[in-house]
């Protein structure tokens, strides 16, 4: 692939089979983000869905550029690398914030805080594990503390302890497995294989970690309110039904239907 010249004998632009296969593995593994994007949009988590979409696109573009020695780069290598690293960590951050189920007023604040922290870490040293672990740690600690506070308050109010759902536990299992692969098993020799598995595992974990749609509860409350209003309206309208009265002039009695 990549032969040029009049008789296709110029091999200066050729791409060998092994880097091509590596690029295909790394690019195609990002398709597993599609279910997470669909679920996020379906549950009206539009910001999360956008971040997952951008992560999938930048990861594909970056790996296509990285594995082809710059032949498939649509822009500078450094730009694609930064965009891939930034969007990947931001995907973790927005997922953890969504899991915390914070009041809607605090969600944009948490998102922007994550953007500033991740930007600083990536500009400092995007290849350093500390630059990745610090935003992830903060993204885990902050929502976790808020989640603990929320659950403690709910338990105190309802006096019932709610166990974590199997869905959350399964998602955390996938996420932890992916982080272990990325941190301790991935090497330069097995990069294309382990990193492709990392894409798949982390994309699958998002499916289980995303919280359920809030619209169901809101819709039920709205419907209940609407039904109550309808009942009261019908009750009031029932008194507007025309009635016929018969007045007895002698006994001064009134009879109505």
N, C-alpha and C positions, 0 to 999 in steps of 0.2 A: 504494500500500500504506500502511495506517495511517490512512485516512480515518475520522473519527468524527462523532458527531452524529446527530440523528434522520434526516436525509436524506443522510448521508455526505458532507457538504460542508465539514466542519471539517478543514483541512489542517495544523493545528498539530502533529499527531503523525505526519505522513507521512514516509516514507523514500524518497528519490529513487532512481532506477534505478541510477545510477553507483555510489554507496556500497554499494548492495545487491549489485551484481555484484562489486565489490572485496572485500566481506566473504565472498561465496561462494567466490571464487578462493582467498583466504587460508585459509579454513576447510577447503575440500575438498582443498587441497594437502597437508594433514596426514594424509590417508588413506594416503599413501605410507609412513607409519611402521608400518603394520600388518605388512608383511612382516618388517621388522626386529624387531618385537615377537615375532612367531611364531618366527623363527629363534633369538632369544635364549632363549625359553622351551624350545624344542626341544633346544637345546644345554645346558640346565640353567643358563643365566646369568640367574637369576631377578631379581637386583638390577638388572641392565642392562635387562631387559625391563620391569620396573616403572618405571624412570626414563623409558624411551621412551614408555610408556603415559601417564604423567603429563605429559610434554612435549607429546604430541599433544593431550591434553585441555585443558591450560592455554593452549596456543597457539591452539586453536580458540576458546575462551571469550574470550581477550584480544582477538583480531582481530575477533570478532563485536561486542564492546563498543566497540572503537576505531573501527571503520568506520561504526557506526550512531549516533554522537554520544551514546552512553550509553543508547540505547533497548533494547539487548539485553544489558545488563550484569546479571549475576546477583548481583554484589557490587560493592564499590568498585573504581573503575578502577585505583587505585594497587595494590591487592592483586593484581588480575589481571595487571597489567604486571610486578610484581615476580616473581610465580609463573612467568610465561612466560620472563622473562630468566634467572631462577635455574635452572629445570629445563632450559632449552636448553643452558646452559653445563655444567651437571652431566652432561648426556647426553654431551657431548664428553669430559668428565673420566673417567667410568666406562668409556667405550669405550677410551680410551687406556690406562687401567689394565688392562683386560681383554686388550688387545693385548700388554702387557708379559709376560703369563703368569707373574706373580709367585707365590711360595709362598702358599698359602691363608691363612697366618697374617698376611701383610702386606696383604692385599686390604682388609679392613675399616679398617685404619689409613690406607691411601691414600684410601679413600672419605671417611672423616671429615675428613681433612686438606683434601680438596677442598671439602667442605661449608663448613668454616670460612672458607677463603680466598674462595670465591665469595660467601658471605653478606656478608663485609666489603666486597668490591668492589662488590656490588650496592647495599648501603646507602650507600656513599660517593657513587657517581654511576653509576647503571645505564645512563645514556645515553652515557657516555664510552667511547671505544674502548679506553682503557687498562684500564678495569675489566673489559673482556672479554678483552683480550689477555694480561693478567698470569696469570689462571687457566689460560688455554689454553697459554701458554708454559710454565708450571710443569707442566701436565698432559702436555706433550710432552717436556720435558726430563727429568723424573724417570723416567717409564717408559722413555724412550729410553736413558738412561744404564744403567738396570738391564737393559734388553734387550741393549745392547752388551756389558755385562759377562757376561751369561748366554751370549750367542753366542760371545764370545771364549773363555770357559771350555770350552764344548762343542767349539769348533774345536781348542783346545789338547788336549782329551782324545781326540777322534776323528781329529784331523789332517785334517779335511775341511771345506772352506768351503761353506756352504749359502747359495745365492742367495735373495733375497726372492721370494716367490711372486707370480705374476701377479695373483692375487686381491688381495693387499695393495697392490700398485702401482696397480691399478685403483681401489681404494677411496681411496687417497691422492690420486689424480688427481681424483676426484669431490670430495673434501673441500677440496682446494686451490682448485678451480674455484669452489666455493660460497663460500669465504672471500673470494676476489677479487671475486665479485659483490657480496657483502655490504659489503665495505670500500670499493670504488672505483667501482662502477657504480650501485648503488642510490641513488636520489634521491627527493624528495618526489613528483615527477611520475610516476615509473615504479614507485613503491613497491609497489603491489598486484601488479604483474606480476613484477618482479624478485624480490621477497620470496617470492612463490609458487614461483618457480623455485628459489629458495634452499632452501625447505622440501623440494622434491622431490629436489634433488641431494644434500642432506645426509642425507635418509632413505635414499636409494639407497646412499650411501657406507657406511652402517652395515652393510648386508648383506654387503659385501665385507671390512670391517675387523674384524668380530667373529671371534674365534678359533674354530677347530673345537672340537667337543665333547671334553672330556677323558675323558668316560665310556667312550669307545671303547677308549682305551689301558688305562684302569683295569679295564674289563670283560675285556679280553683277558688281562690279568695275573691277574685273579680266576679266569677260566676255566682258565687254564694251571695255576694253583695247585690249582684244584678237580680238574682232570684228573690232576694228579700225585698228589693225595691219593687219588683214586679208584683209580688204578693201584696205589698202595701198599696201599690197603685190599683191593683184589682179590687182590693178591699174598699179603697176609697171610691172607685168607680161603681162598685156595687150599690153604693148609696145614691148614685146619680140615676139609677133606673127609674123611669117614670112610674109613678104610683097613681092609682085611681081611688079617690075618697068619696064616700057616700055620707052625706051629712043629714042627720035627722033633725029637722028644724024644731020639732016638738020636744023631743027628749034631749036635744043637744049632744047627741052621741056621734062619734066619728068611727067609721069602719074603713079600713084600707086593705088592699090586696098584699 
